[in-house]
Amino acid sequence: MQLEDWLNRLEKLHFKSIDMGLERIRVVAERLQLLSDTPFIFTVAGTNGKGSTVALINEFLRAGNHTTGVYTSPHLVRFNERVMINGCQCDDEQLVRAFAAVEAQRGDVSLTYFEFTTLAAIWLFKQENLDTWILEVGLGGRLDAVNVWAPSIAVVTSIDLDHQEWLGSDRTQIGYEKIGIGRAGRPLVIGEADLPRDVAERAGQMGCQLYQQGDHFDWQATESGWSATVTGNDGRQCRYEQLTTPAIYLQNAATALQALVLAPFPLLPSQYNQALSRVSVTGRRQVIHDHPRVMLDVGHNPHAAKALAHYLKALPKRRVHCVIGMLADKDILNTVLELLPVVDHWYPAELQAERAAQAGDLRQRLLDAGALCDAPQPSPSTICRKLVKTVDKNDLILVFGSFYTVADVIQYSGLMHSDKD
């Protein structure tokens, strides 16, 4: 079977697309001998910021010439984006071989799409004898498939409201699920500055070595870049000055740095800045066109929108046009309200996704919130192509609201490969 054949099959393999629990994946992982002789593992959970933190940890390690396997989700265009070895996406042939290996040992165990693909990624990593694995949690943490493998260092980037139907109705319940990736006697790095007290207490009861932003590490933007203070394994604090400003939020950069200094992979001072200058994450504040500037951001909840609004406010003043498409089960109103002060005009788009909010409904919510809003359009890419030709060259076109929204523009707008002025 080809890769697409496998992926289509995996979507129908289990009776539920999301079925949280570790029993099924553990059985097959044991049959594949994937649970023993593992390398140093970073596992990263969080409401937002997981992808950026994973990317920078990987860049840090690669700058130090360490071999890495990176597993992330979801993908934007190609499944291959999810599995990387030493900075390169695995090709179709590697993935097909891994899927066949998992299927040969699965027997009568019913696996979800995510469980099956997680096993395939780990199988590929095991073939390479890598120094480190960097695993991104798919949903929550405690019952997520990647939590079958005990992390050497667990990282929680942020804790806020999203996926409440699976994780709980408030930040404390959600926090319990996310810190569930922690292990007794091992570091748990938390990038959430406003950590619910009960969550911090639960981490202590679990026996985790807690490293929390604001208490054990912090960061500050400076005129020449930024600086960070982190805590080492010996409890001593160390300050890093004149760091290169990366193309990700500094909160996530500082969280990645704190995780790294606790790991047995020391870097030279120049290697930190080398990694910071290289890190980028597709679809996260990603600029794909200039004059007018087109920025892609997959944010889809109020927490992500708030961070993005803060970033946009700090940019030179310009008109902002927001192309928006969202899923119907997201907190659309509160997400929009966070961006309302920084967006001048909204353009709702239809998405080709089963859970998509109808563009007409999205438009009505925007109008009810007091937004200046255009008529619905059939796709985000259609809107982008028009706006690039009609808005002022100094304006900003923001594509926001979902992985599906950004993926449509990447695939079909024709802007990804256009020359920047």
Secondary structure, 3 states (H helix, E strand, C coil): CCHHHHHHHHCCCCCCCCCCCCHHHHHHHHHCCCCCCCCEEEEEECCCCHHHHHHHHHHHHHHCCCCEEEECCCCCCCHHHHEEECCEECCHHHHHHHHHHHHHHHCCCCCCHHHHHHHHHHHHHHHHCCCEEEEECCCCCCCCHHHHCCCCEEEECCCCCCCHHHHCCCHHHHHHHHHCCCCCCCEEEECCCCCCHHHHHHHHHCCCEEEEECCCEEEEEECCEEEEEEECCCCCEEEEEEECCCCCCHHHHHHHHHHHHCCCCCCCHHHHHHHHHHCCCCCCCEEEECCCEEEEECCCCHHHHHHHHHHHHCCCCCCEEEEECCECCCCHHHHHHHHHHHCCEEEEECCCCCCECCHHHHHHHHHHCCCCECCCECCHHHHHHHHHHHCCCCCEEEEECCHHHHHHHHHHCCCCCCCCC
